[in-house]
Amino acid sequence: QVQLVESGGGLVQAGGSLRLSCRASGLTTNDYHMGWFRQAPGKEREGVLLIKRGGPILYYRDSLKGRFTISRDNAKNMLYLHINSLTPEDTAMYYCAAGRTLRSDWPQGGGMDYWGKGTPVTISS
């Protein structure tokens, strides 16, 4: 049974940094494209970053470049999201996902086979 479990969310002051973690079980992260997504209150879920199977190529939404980075530790089956210079607009539930197929609509979740339940991030001003 595949499980993705996110952790590391919480209440953070604006300007701070955060590292979110995603622990995978039941799959080998190196065999999947792994991504981070977020859903802000009242908004649609959107892709944040995706790291292709085998790495090291990273896919960003342009508006998030510079503040968001993604990394993974295949030996530990872990995926990480690092966020700097947090703003209240980063407040959202953050999800990790894994997929075997890289699709052009990955920011909308296309190609993602497995999802975690999310970890909440709240940024105070």
Secondary structure, 3 states (H helix, E strand, C coil): CCEEEEECCEEEECCCCEEEEEEEECCCHHHCEEEEEEECCCCCCEEEEEECCCCCCEEECHHHCCCEEEEEECCCCEEEEEECCCCHHHCEEEEEEEECCCCCCHHHCCCCCEECCCEEEEEEC
